[in-house]
Amino acid sequence: MLNAVVTGGAQGIGRSIAIKLAEDGYRVFIIDKQQDTGQQTVKEINEKYGEAFFFKMDITNLKGFSGLIYHIL
């Protein structure tokens, strides 16, 4: 299975991209600062399209990426 990381995937264009990737068979990792909307997007993807995970993270803080990489691998 292919993995995709979508920053800003909780809403708007990022959300649409995350859903499309899940429809196309990707396991989607959504990164966003907005936890409630991010988890709602993940719930929708998991119920309708495929597999998704949410990480509350500010992408300007690179230290947070180590946890994300651990889960992807």
N, CA, C and O atoms as a Maestro MAE file, in Angstrom:
{
 s_m_m2io_version
 :::
 2.0.0
}

f_m_ct {
 s_m_title
 :::
 protein
 m_atom[292] {
  # First column is atom index #
  i_m_mmod_type
  r_m_x_coord
  r_m_y_coord
  r_m_z_coord
  i_m_residue_number
  s_m_chain_name
  s_m_pdb_residue_name
  s_m_pdb_atom_name
  i_m_atomic_number
  :::
  1 25 0.835 -1.178 0.000 1 A "MET " " N  " 7
  2 3 0.000 0.000 0.000 1 A "MET " " CA " 6
  3 2 0.882 1.245 0.000 1 A "MET " " C  " 6
  4 15 1.892 1.311 0.700 1 A "MET " " O  " 8
  5 25 0.487 2.205 -0.782 2 A "LEU " " N  " 7
  6 3 1.213 3.471 -0.839 2 A "LEU " " CA " 6
  7 2 0.729 4.401 0.259 2 A "LEU " " C  " 6
  8 15 -0.442 4.371 0.640 2 A "LEU " " O  " 8
  9 25 1.632 5.225 0.763 3 A "ASN " " N  " 7
  10 3 1.314 6.205 1.787 3 A "ASN " " CA " 6
  11 2 1.345 7.604 1.206 3 A "ASN " " C  " 6
  12 15 2.115 7.895 0.290 3 A "ASN " " O  " 8
  13 25 0.495 8.470 1.751 4 A "ALA " " N  " 7
  14 3 0.490 9.875 1.366 4 A "ALA " " CA " 6
  15 2 0.390 10.723 2.625 4 A "ALA " " C  " 6
  16 15 -0.390 10.419 3.527 4 A "ALA " " O  " 8
  17 25 1.178 11.780 2.681 5 A "VAL " " N  " 7
  18 3 1.128 12.733 3.780 5 A "VAL " " CA " 6
  19 2 0.531 14.024 3.230 5 A "VAL " " C  " 6
  20 15 1.030 14.583 2.253 5 A "VAL " " O  " 8
  21 25 -0.538 14.490 3.865 6 A "VAL " " N  " 7
  22 3 -1.214 15.707 3.416 6 A "VAL " " CA " 6
  23 2 -1.152 16.729 4.544 6 A "VAL " " C  " 6
  24 15 -1.777 16.552 5.590 6 A "VAL " " O  " 8
  25 25 -0.403 17.788 4.325 7 A "THR " " N  " 7
  26 3 -0.368 18.865 5.313 7 A "THR " " CA " 6
  27 2 -1.560 19.780 5.065 7 A "THR " " C  " 6
  28 15 -1.931 20.044 3.922 7 A "THR " " O  " 8
  29 25 -2.147 20.256 6.147 8 A "GLY " " N  " 7
  30 3 -3.343 21.094 6.011 8 A "GLY " " CA " 6
  31 2 -4.528 20.286 5.509 8 A "GLY " " C  " 6
  32 15 -5.391 20.816 4.809 8 A "GLY " " O  " 8
  33 25 -4.577 18.999 5.865 9 A "GLY " " N  " 7
  34 3 -5.598 18.103 5.329 9 A "GLY " " CA " 6
  35 2 -6.908 18.078 6.085 9 A "GLY " " C  " 6
  36 15 -7.789 17.288 5.747 9 A "GLY " " O  " 8
  37 25 -7.066 18.919 7.100 10 A "ALA " " N  " 7
  38 3 -8.291 18.892 7.894 10 A "ALA " " CA " 6
  39 2 -9.484 19.485 7.155 10 A "ALA " " C  " 6
  40 15 -10.619 19.057 7.363 10 A "ALA " " O  " 8
  41 25 -9.233 20.463 6.299 11 A "GLN " " N  " 7
  42 3 -10.342 21.125 5.619 11 A "GLN " " CA " 6
  43 2 -9.879 21.730 4.298 11 A "GLN " " C  " 6
  44 15 -8.687 21.750 3.989 11 A "GLN " " O  " 8
  45 25 -10.822 22.210 3.547 12 A "GLY " " N  " 7
  46 3 -10.513 22.903 2.297 12 A "GLY " " CA " 6
  47 2 -9.863 22.011 1.249 12 A "GLY " " C  " 6
  48 15 -10.211 20.840 1.096 12 A "GLY " " O  " 8
  49 25 -8.910 22.595 0.533 13 A "ILE " " N  " 7
  50 3 -8.227 21.881 -0.550 13 A "ILE " " CA " 6
  51 2 -7.482 20.661 -0.018 13 A "ILE " " C  " 6
  52 15 -7.508 19.601 -0.644 13 A "ILE " " O  " 8
  53 25 -6.822 20.794 1.124 14 A "GLY " " N  " 7
  54 3 -6.104 19.659 1.706 14 A "GLY " " CA " 6
  55 2 -7.018 18.491 2.005 14 A "GLY " " C  " 6
  56 15 -6.650 17.338 1.781 14 A "GLY " " O  " 8
  57 25 -8.205 18.777 2.507 15 A "ARG " " N  " 7
  58 3 -9.192 17.730 2.792 15 A "ARG " " CA " 6
  59 2 -9.595 17.020 1.506 15 A "ARG " " C  " 6
  60 15 -9.658 15.791 1.460 15 A "ARG " " O  " 8
  61 25 -9.867 17.793 0.469 16 A "SER " " N  " 7
  62 3 -10.247 17.205 -0.820 16 A "SER " " CA " 6
  63 2 -9.142 16.327 -1.381 16 A "SER " " C  " 6
  64 15 -9.409 15.261 -1.935 16 A "SER " " O  " 8
  65 25 -7.912 16.771 -1.237 17 A "ILE " " N  " 7
  66 3 -6.773 15.974 -1.707 17 A "ILE " " CA " 6
  67 2 -6.668 14.677 -0.907 17 A "ILE " " C  " 6
  68 15 -6.447 13.610 -1.481 17 A "ILE " " O  " 8
  69 25 -6.825 14.764 0.410 18 A "ALA " " N  " 7
  70 3 -6.742 13.569 1.258 18 A "ALA " " CA " 6
  71 2 -7.811 12.551 0.879 18 A "ALA " " C  " 6
  72 15 -7.533 11.355 0.797 18 A "ALA " " O  " 8
  73 25 -9.020 13.020 0.651 19 A "ILE " " N  " 7
  74 3 -10.108 12.114 0.270 19 A "ILE " " CA " 6
  75 2 -9.825 11.476 -1.084 19 A "ILE " " C  " 6
  76 15 -10.018 10.271 -1.247 19 A "ILE " " O  " 8
  77 25 -9.377 12.252 -2.046 20 A "LYS " " N  " 7
  78 3 -9.075 11.703 -3.381 20 A "LYS " " CA " 6
  79 2 -7.967 10.660 -3.313 20 A "LYS " " C  " 6
  80 15 -8.046 9.621 -3.967 20 A "LYS " " O  " 8
  81 25 -6.938 10.938 -2.522 21 A "LEU " " N  " 7
  82 3 -5.851 9.962 -2.376 21 A "LEU " " CA " 6
  83 2 -6.358 8.669 -1.746 21 A "LEU " " C  " 6
  84 15 -5.967 7.579 -2.164 21 A "LEU " " O  " 8
  85 25 -7.225 8.785 -0.741 22 A "ALA " " N  " 7
  86 3 -7.795 7.590 -0.112 22 A "ALA " " CA " 6
  87 2 -8.643 6.805 -1.106 22 A "ALA " " C  " 6
  88 15 -8.590 5.575 -1.136 22 A "ALA " " O  " 8
  89 25 -9.418 7.505 -1.910 23 A "GLU " " N  " 7
  90 3 -10.220 6.843 -2.952 23 A "GLU " " CA " 6
  91 2 -9.328 6.093 -3.933 23 A "GLU " " C  " 6
  92 15 -9.710 5.046 -4.456 23 A "GLU " " O  " 8
  93 25 -8.151 6.626 -4.176 24 A "ASP " " N  " 7
  94 3 -7.216 6.007 -5.119 24 A "ASP " " CA " 6
  95 2 -6.358 4.918 -4.479 24 A "ASP " " C  " 6
  96 15 -5.462 4.377 -5.127 24 A "ASP " " O  " 8
  97 25 -6.623 4.594 -3.216 25 A "GLY " " N  " 7
  98 3 -5.956 3.469 -2.576 25 A "GLY " " CA " 6
  99 2 -4.783 3.804 -1.673 25 A "GLY " " C  " 6
  100 15 -4.103 2.902 -1.183 25 A "GLY " " O  " 8
  101 25 -4.539 5.068 -1.450 26 A "TYR " " N  " 7
  102 3 -3.445 5.454 -0.565 26 A "TYR " " CA " 6
  103 2 -3.881 5.394 0.899 26 A "TYR " " C  " 6
  104 15 -5.040 5.652 1.223 26 A "TYR " " O  " 8
  105 25 -2.952 5.056 1.763 27 A "ARG " " N  " 7
  106 3 -3.144 5.225 3.201 27 A "ARG " " CA " 6
  107 2 -2.727 6.668 3.478 27 A "ARG " " C  " 6
  108 15 -1.601 7.060 3.173 27 A "ARG " " O  " 8
  109 25 -3.634 7.456 4.054 28 A "VAL " " N  " 7
  110 3 -3.440 8.894 4.169 28 A "VAL " " CA " 6
  111 2 -3.097 9.295 5.605 28 A "VAL " " C  " 6
  112 15 -3.751 8.879 6.561 28 A "VAL " " O  " 8
  113 25 -2.060 10.109 5.724 29 A "PHE " " N  " 7
  114 3 -1.651 10.683 7.005 29 A "PHE " " CA " 6
  115 2 -1.910 12.181 6.917 29 A "PHE " " C  " 6
  116 15 -1.244 12.896 6.168 29 A "PHE " " O  " 8
  117 25 -2.881 12.646 7.688 30 A "ILE " " N  " 7
  118 3 -3.260 14.056 7.665 30 A "ILE " " CA " 6
  119 2 -2.546 14.785 8.787 30 A "ILE " " C  " 6
  120 15 -2.584 14.367 9.944 30 A "ILE " " O  " 8
  121 25 -1.894 15.883 8.427 31 A "ILE " " N  " 7
  122 3 -1.220 16.739 9.397 31 A "ILE " " CA " 6
  123 2 -1.935 18.086 9.404 31 A "ILE " " C  " 6
  124 15 -2.137 18.708 8.361 31 A "ILE " " O  " 8
  125 25 -2.310 18.519 10.599 32 A "ASP " " N  " 7
  126 3 -2.966 19.816 10.704 32 A "ASP " " CA " 6
  127 2 -2.931 20.271 12.157 32 A "ASP " " C  " 6
  128 15 -2.763 19.457 13.065 32 A "ASP " " O  " 8
  129 25 -3.087 21.556 12.371 33 A "LYS " " N  " 7
  130 3 -3.157 22.104 13.724 33 A "LYS " " CA " 6
  131 2 -4.579 22.026 14.276 33 A "LYS " " C  " 6
  132 15 -4.775 22.143 15.485 33 A "LYS " " O  " 8
  133 25 -5.554 21.834 13.423 34 A "GLN " " N  " 7
  134 3 -6.960 21.811 13.831 34 A "GLN " " CA " 6
  135 2 -7.400 20.376 14.100 34 A "GLN " " C  " 6
  136 15 -7.785 19.647 13.186 34 A "GLN " " O  " 8
  137 25 -7.338 19.994 15.353 35 A "GLN " " N  " 7
  138 3 -7.568 18.601 15.721 35 A "GLN " " CA " 6
  139 2 -8.994 18.129 15.454 35 A "GLN " " C  " 6
  140 15 -9.184 17.048 14.896 35 A "GLN " " O  " 8
  141 25 -9.995 18.909 15.837 36 A "ASP " " N  " 7
  142 3 -11.382 18.462 15.671 36 A "ASP " " CA " 6
  143 2 -11.743 18.222 14.210 36 A "ASP " " C  " 6
  144 15 -12.305 17.181 13.872 36 A "ASP " " O  " 8
  145 25 -11.426 19.173 13.351 37 A "THR " " N  " 7
  146 3 -11.764 19.002 11.941 37 A "THR " " CA " 6
  147 2 -10.890 17.928 11.301 37 A "THR " " C  " 6
  148 15 -11.343 17.213 10.407 37 A "THR " " O  " 8
  149 25 -9.655 17.811 11.746 38 A "GLY " " N  " 7
  150 3 -8.777 16.764 11.226 38 A "GLY " " CA " 6
  151 2 -9.282 15.380 11.558 38 A "GLY " " C  " 6
  152 15 -9.279 14.491 10.706 38 A "GLY " " O  " 8
  153 25 -9.717 15.192 12.787 39 A "GLN " " N  " 7
  154 3 -10.247 13.884 13.187 39 A "GLN " " CA " 6
  155 2 -11.566 13.581 12.484 39 A "GLN " " C  " 6
  156 15 -11.860 12.421 12.196 39 A "GLN " " O  " 8
  157 25 -12.357 14.604 12.206 40 A "GLN " " N  " 7
  158 3 -13.597 14.400 11.463 40 A "GLN " " CA " 6
  159 2 -13.302 13.957 10.029 40 A "GLN " " C  " 6
  160 15 -13.984 13.082 9.495 40 A "GLN " " O  " 8
  161 25 -12.297 14.553 9.415 41 A "THR " " N  " 7
  162 3 -11.904 14.154 8.062 41 A "THR " " CA " 6
  163 2 -11.404 12.714 8.055 41 A "THR " " C  " 6
  164 15 -11.752 11.939 7.164 41 A "THR " " O  " 8
  165 25 -10.599 12.359 9.031 42 A "VAL " " N  " 7
  166 3 -10.098 10.987 9.142 42 A "VAL " " CA " 6
  167 2 -11.252 10.003 9.326 42 A "VAL " " C  " 6
  168 15 -11.271 8.941 8.704 42 A "VAL " " O  " 8
  169 25 -12.202 10.355 10.171 43 A "LYS " " N  " 7
  170 3 -13.362 9.485 10.395 43 A "LYS " " CA " 6
  171 2 -14.117 9.244 9.093 43 A "LYS " " C  " 6
  172 15 -14.496 8.114 8.788 43 A "LYS " " O  " 8
  173 25 -14.334 10.316 8.326 44 A "GLU " " N  " 7
  174 3 -15.036 10.177 7.053 44 A "GLU " " CA " 6
  175 2 -14.264 9.291 6.076 44 A "GLU " " C  " 6
  176 15 -14.847 8.438 5.408 44 A "GLU " " O  " 8
  177 25 -12.966 9.497 5.999 45 A "ILE " " N  " 7
  178 3 -12.144 8.673 5.101 45 A "ILE " " CA " 6
  179 2 -12.206 7.212 5.524 45 A "ILE " " C  " 6
  180 15 -12.401 6.333 4.685 45 A "ILE " " O  " 8
  181 25 -12.044 6.945 6.813 46 A "ASN " " N  " 7
  182 3 -12.053 5.563 7.291 46 A "ASN " " CA " 6
  183 2 -13.399 4.883 7.068 46 A "ASN " " C  " 6
  184 15 -13.446 3.676 6.832 46 A "ASN " " O  " 8
  185 25 -14.479 5.631 7.139 47 A "GLU " " N  " 7
  186 3 -15.814 5.050 6.951 47 A "GLU " " CA " 6
  187 2 -16.167 4.832 5.482 47 A "GLU " " C  " 6
  188 15 -16.890 3.892 5.153 47 A "GLU " " O  " 8
  189 25 -15.663 5.690 4.598 48 A "LYS " " N  " 7
  190 3 -16.125 5.668 3.206 48 A "LYS " " CA " 6
  191 2 -15.077 5.287 2.169 48 A "LYS " " C  " 6
  192 15 -15.416 4.689 1.148 48 A "LYS " " O  " 8
  193 25 -13.814 5.620 2.407 49 A "TYR " " N  " 7
  194 3 -12.856 5.570 1.310 49 A "TYR " " CA " 6
  195 2 -11.632 4.689 1.526 49 A "TYR " " C  " 6
  196 15 -11.121 4.115 0.564 49 A "TYR " " O  " 8
  197 25 -11.152 4.565 2.744 50 A "GLY " " N  " 7
  198 3 -9.913 3.832 2.952 50 A "GLY " " CA " 6
  199 2 -9.382 4.023 4.355 50 A "GLY " " C  " 6
  200 15 -10.144 4.060 5.321 50 A "GLY " " O  " 8
  201 25 -8.087 4.143 4.462 51 A "GLU " " N  " 7
  202 3 -7.437 4.221 5.765 51 A "GLU " " CA " 6
  203 2 -6.744 5.571 5.924 51 A "GLU " " C  " 6
  204 15 -6.007 6.019 5.046 51 A "GLU " " O  " 8
  205 25 -7.003 6.216 7.082 52 A "ALA " " N  " 7
  206 3 -6.402 7.521 7.332 52 A "ALA " " CA " 6
  207 2 -6.055 7.664 8.809 52 A "ALA " " C  " 6
  208 15 -6.639 7.013 9.675 52 A "ALA " " O  " 8
  209 25 -5.094 8.527 9.064 53 A "PHE " " N  " 7
  210 3 -4.632 8.818 10.418 53 A "PHE " " CA " 6
  211 2 -4.447 10.321 10.542 53 A "PHE " " C  " 6
  212 15 -4.149 11.002 9.561 53 A "PHE " " O  " 8
  213 25 -4.623 10.834 11.754 54 A "PHE " " N  " 7
  214 3 -4.464 12.263 11.990 54 A "PHE " " CA " 6
  215 2 -3.321 12.523 12.956 54 A "PHE " " C  " 6
  216 15 -3.153 11.809 13.944 54 A "PHE " " O  " 8
  217 25 -2.532 13.557 12.659 55 A "PHE " " N  " 7
  218 3 -1.458 14.016 13.538 55 A "PHE " " CA " 6
  219 2 -1.616 15.515 13.724 55 A "PHE " " C  " 6
  220 15 -1.543 16.288 12.769 55 A "PHE " " O  " 8
  221 25 -1.833 15.913 14.977 56 A "LYS " " N  " 7
  222 3 -1.880 17.341 15.269 56 A "LYS " " CA " 6
  223 2 -0.444 17.830 15.315 56 A "LYS " " C  " 6
  224 15 0.341 17.424 16.172 56 A "LYS " " O  " 8
  225 25 -0.113 18.708 14.380 57 A "MET " " N  " 7
  226 3 1.272 19.135 14.260 57 A "MET " " CA " 6
  227 2 1.343 20.459 13.521 57 A "MET " " C  " 6
  228 15 0.554 20.731 12.616 57 A "MET " " O  " 8
  229 25 2.283 21.256 13.919 58 A "ASP " " N  " 7
  230 3 2.624 22.481 13.199 58 A "ASP " " CA " 6
  231 2 3.844 22.130 12.347 58 A "ASP " " C  " 6
  232 15 4.904 21.822 12.890 58 A "ASP " " O  " 8
  233 25 3.710 22.170 11.044 59 A "ILE " " N  " 7
  234 3 4.799 21.698 10.183 59 A "ILE " " CA " 6
  235 2 6.029 22.597 10.224 59 A "ILE " " C  " 6
  236 15 7.079 22.241 9.688 59 A "ILE " " O  " 8
  237 25 5.900 23.758 10.857 60 A "THR " " N  " 7
  238 3 7.089 24.595 11.001 60 A "THR " " CA " 6
  239 2 8.001 24.083 12.111 60 A "THR " " C  " 6
  240 15 9.131 24.553 12.246 60 A "THR " " O  " 8
  241 25 7.519 23.118 12.914 61 A "ASN " " N  " 7
  242 3 8.306 22.494 13.964 61 A "ASN " " CA " 6
  243 2 8.753 21.117 13.470 61 A "ASN " " C  " 6
  244 15 7.992 20.153 13.562 61 A "ASN " " O  " 8
  245 25 9.951 21.016 12.958 62 A "LEU " " N  " 7
  246 3 10.418 19.777 12.331 62 A "LEU " " CA " 6
  247 2 10.603 18.626 13.307 62 A "LEU " " C  " 6
  248 15 10.637 17.472 12.879 62 A "LEU " " O  " 8
  249 25 10.721 18.893 14.590 63 A "LYS " " N  " 7
  250 3 10.894 17.812 15.560 63 A "LYS " " CA " 6
  251 2 9.690 16.876 15.580 63 A "LYS " " C  " 6
  252 15 9.832 15.689 15.875 63 A "LYS " " O  " 8
  253 25 8.532 17.389 15.274 64 A "GLY " " N  " 7
  254 3 7.330 16.567 15.278 64 A "GLY " " CA " 6
  255 2 7.296 15.525 14.189 64 A "GLY " " C  " 6
  256 15 6.555 14.547 14.295 64 A "GLY " " O  " 8
  257 25 8.077 15.706 13.149 65 A "PHE " " N  " 7
  258 3 8.063 14.759 12.042 65 A "PHE " " CA " 6
  259 2 8.613 13.382 12.410 65 A "PHE " " C  " 6
  260 15 8.263 12.398 11.758 65 A "PHE " " O  " 8
  261 25 9.450 13.283 13.420 66 A "SER " " N  " 7
  262 3 9.999 11.978 13.790 66 A "SER " " CA " 6
  263 2 8.887 11.023 14.206 66 A "SER " " C  " 6
  264 15 8.936 9.842 13.862 66 A "SER " " O  " 8
  265 25 7.891 11.505 14.935 67 A "GLY " " N  " 7
  266 3 6.754 10.664 15.323 67 A "GLY " " CA " 6
  267 2 5.954 10.238 14.126 67 A "GLY " " C  " 6
  268 15 5.492 9.099 14.062 67 A "GLY " " O  " 8
  269 25 5.782 11.121 13.182 68 A "LEU " " N  " 7
  270 3 5.042 10.786 11.977 68 A "LEU " " CA " 6
  271 2 5.751 9.708 11.181 68 A "LEU " " C  " 6
  272 15 5.124 8.742 10.745 68 A "LEU " " O  " 8
  273 25 7.045 9.863 10.989 69 A "ILE " " N  " 7
  274 3 7.828 8.881 10.225 69 A "ILE " " CA " 6
  275 2 7.760 7.511 10.887 69 A "ILE " " C  " 6
  276 15 7.672 6.493 10.199 69 A "ILE " " O  " 8
  277 25 7.800 7.476 12.204 70 A "TYR " " N  " 7
  278 3 7.701 6.203 12.941 70 A "TYR " " CA " 6
  279 2 6.401 5.482 12.589 70 A "TYR " " C  " 6
  280 15 6.407 4.267 12.388 70 A "TYR " " O  " 8
  281 25 5.280 6.218 12.512 71 A "HIS " " N  " 7
  282 3 3.987 5.597 12.226 71 A "HIS " " CA " 6
  283 2 3.852 5.178 10.766 71 A "HIS " " C  " 6
  284 15 3.178 4.193 10.464 71 A "HIS " " O  " 8
  285 25 4.476 5.905 9.874 72 A "ILE " " N  " 7
  286 3 4.387 5.548 8.458 72 A "ILE " " CA " 6
  287 2 5.160 4.264 8.177 72 A "ILE " " C  " 6
  288 15 4.704 3.408 7.419 72 A "ILE " " O  " 8
  289 25 6.317 4.138 8.784 73 A "LEU " " N  " 7
  290 3 7.145 2.961 8.539 73 A "LEU " " CA " 6
  291 2 6.586 1.794 9.292 73 A "LEU " " C  " 6
  292 15 7.136 0.695 9.224 73 A "LEU " " O  " 8
  :::
 }
 m_bond[291] {
  # First column is bond index #
  i_m_from
  i_m_to
  i_m_order
  :::
  1 1 2 1
  2 2 3 1
  3 3 4 2
  4 3 5 1
  5 5 6 1
  6 6 7 1
  7 7 8 2
  8 7 9 1
  9 9 10 1
  10 10 11 1
  11 11 12 2
  12 11 13 1
  13 13 14 1
  14 14 15 1
  15 15 16 2
  16 15 17 1
  17 17 18 1
  18 18 19 1
  19 19 20 2
  20 19 21 1
  21 21 22 1
  22 22 23 1
  23 23 24 2
  24 23 25 1
  25 25 26 1
  26 26 27 1
  27 27 28 2
  28 27 29 1
  29 29 30 1
  30 30 31 1
  31 31 32 2
  32 31 33 1
  33 33 34 1
  34 34 35 1
  35 35 36 2
  36 35 37 1
  37 37 38 1
  38 38 39 1
  39 39 40 2
  40 39 41 1
  41 41 42 1
  42 42 43 1
  43 43 44 2
  44 43 45 1
  45 45 46 1
  46 46 47 1
  47 47 48 2
  48 47 49 1
  49 49 50 1
  50 50 51 1
  51 51 52 2
  52 51 53 1
  53 53 54 1
  54 54 55 1
  55 55 56 2
  56 55 57 1
  57 57 58 1
  58 58 59 1
  59 59 60 2
  60 59 61 1
  61 61 62 1
  62 62 63 1
  63 63 64 2
  64 63 65 1
  65 65 66 1
  66 66 67 1
  67 67 68 2
  68 67 69 1
  69 69 70 1
  70 70 71 1
  71 71 72 2
  72 71 73 1
  73 73 74 1
  74 74 75 1
  75 75 76 2
  76 75 77 1
  77 77 78 1
  78 78 79 1
  79 79 80 2
  80 79 81 1
  81 81 82 1
  82 82 83 1
  83 83 84 2
  84 83 85 1
  85 85 86 1
  86 86 87 1
  87 87 88 2
  88 87 89 1
  89 89 90 1
  90 90 91 1
  91 91 92 2
  92 91 93 1
  93 93 94 1
  94 94 95 1
  95 95 96 2
  96 95 97 1
  97 97 98 1
  98 98 99 1
  99 99 100 2
  100 99 101 1
  101 101 102 1
  102 102 103 1
  103 103 104 2
  104 103 105 1
  105 105 106 1
  106 106 107 1
  107 107 108 2
  108 107 109 1
  109 109 110 1
  110 110 111 1
  111 111 112 2
  112 111 113 1
  113 113 114 1
  114 114 115 1
  115 115 116 2
  116 115 117 1
  117 117 118 1
  118 118 119 1
  119 119 120 2
  120 119 121 1
  121 121 122 1
  122 122 123 1
  123 123 124 2
  124 123 125 1
  125 125 126 1
  126 126 127 1
  127 127 128 2
  128 127 129 1
  129 129 130 1
  130 130 131 1
  131 131 132 2
  132 131 133 1
  133 133 134 1
  134 134 135 1
  135 135 136 2
  136 135 137 1
  137 137 138 1
  138 138 139 1
  139 139 140 2
  140 139 141 1
  141 141 142 1
  142 142 143 1
  143 143 144 2
  144 143 145 1
  145 145 146 1
  146 146 147 1
  147 147 148 2
  148 147 149 1
  149 149 150 1
  150 150 151 1
  151 151 152 2
  152 151 153 1
  153 153 154 1
  154 154 155 1
  155 155 156 2
  156 155 157 1
  157 157 158 1
  158 158 159 1
  159 159 160 2
  160 159 161 1
  161 161 162 1
  162 162 163 1
  163 163 164 2
  164 163 165 1
  165 165 166 1
  166 166 167 1
  167 167 168 2
  168 167 169 1
  169 169 170 1
  170 170 171 1
  171 171 172 2
  172 171 173 1
  173 173 174 1
  174 174 175 1
  175 175 176 2
  176 175 177 1
  177 177 178 1
  178 178 179 1
  179 179 180 2
  180 179 181 1
  181 181 182 1
  182 182 183 1
  183 183 184 2
  184 183 185 1
  185 185 186 1
  186 186 187 1
  187 187 188 2
  188 187 189 1
  189 189 190 1
  190 190 191 1
  191 191 192 2
  192 191 193 1
  193 193 194 1
  194 194 195 1
  195 195 196 2
  196 195 197 1
  197 197 198 1
  198 198 199 1
  199 199 200 2
  200 199 201 1
  201 201 202 1
  202 202 203 1
  203 203 204 2
  204 203 205 1
  205 205 206 1
  206 206 207 1
  207 207 208 2
  208 207 209 1
  209 209 210 1
  210 210 211 1
  211 211 212 2
  212 211 213 1
  213 213 214 1
  214 214 215 1
  215 215 216 2
  216 215 217 1
  217 217 218 1
  218 218 219 1
  219 219 220 2
  220 219 221 1
  221 221 222 1
  222 222 223 1
  223 223 224 2
  224 223 225 1
  225 225 226 1
  226 226 227 1
  227 227 228 2
  228 227 229 1
  229 229 230 1
  230 230 231 1
  231 231 232 2
  232 231 233 1
  233 233 234 1
  234 234 235 1
  235 235 236 2
  236 235 237 1
  237 237 238 1
  238 238 239 1
  239 239 240 2
  240 239 241 1
  241 241 242 1
  242 242 243 1
  243 243 244 2
  244 243 245 1
  245 245 246 1
  246 246 247 1
  247 247 248 2
  248 247 249 1
  249 249 250 1
  250 250 251 1
  251 251 252 2
  252 251 253 1
  253 253 254 1
  254 254 255 1
  255 255 256 2
  256 255 257 1
  257 257 258 1
  258 258 259 1
  259 259 260 2
  260 259 261 1
  261 261 262 1
  262 262 263 1
  263 263 264 2
  264 263 265 1
  265 265 266 1
  266 266 267 1
  267 267 268 2
  268 267 269 1
  269 269 270 1
  270 270 271 1
  271 271 272 2
  272 271 273 1
  273 273 274 1
  274 274 275 1
  275 275 276 2
  276 275 277 1
  277 277 278 1
  278 278 279 1
  279 279 280 2
  280 279 281 1
  281 281 282 1
  282 282 283 1
  283 283 284 2
  284 283 285 1
  285 285 286 1
  286 286 287 1
  287 287 288 2
  288 287 289 1
  289 289 290 1
  290 290 291 1
  291 291 292 2
  :::
 }
}
